Amino acid sequence: MTFAPATNTTTNIADERAIQNVLDQFIAAWNAHDATMFASVFAEDVDFTNVKGVSRHGRAAFAAFHEPMFQTVWASSTQRISKVKIRFLKPDVAAVDAWWDLDGLKKQDGSNAPPRNGLLMLIMTKENEKWEITVMHNMDLPGSERQQC
């Protein structure tokens, strides 16, 4: 995964590493297909919007939304983050772009779906020395095949 340096000259290297660790946990949880573990990197009051414009508010709703798909169409999927860009808006608030690739998808009928790629647009906040995802907007990039979810 490439890691673009933050655009803010007051960047804290430790905070960049902590944000990268959150993204590593995000990917590990996705690839484990564990909705509870996946939701654990998000703020309790997370706001989430997926590639189809479906939104959920709160960690519990976020986990409940992802659980059935981790058991079906995403059960064999593997996600990777290929590039990350961080911009610190304040010492405890960062805008993070993460480019992702996803394969091993299934369609609703159980047949194989083509790989996808996209962009996560995240607002991350630091609370009690812990970074978490507070807002997540997800999009497929042009040319990416969209699966039913």
Buried (B, 14 or more C-beta within 10 A) or exposed (E): BEBEEBEBEEBBEEBBEBBBEBBEBBBBBBBEBBBEBBBBBBBEEBBBBBBEEEEBEBBEBBBEBBBEBBEBBBEEBBBBBEEBBBBBEEEEEBBBBBBBBBBBBBEEEEEEBEBBBBBBBBBBBBEEEEBBBBBBBBBBEEEBEEBEB
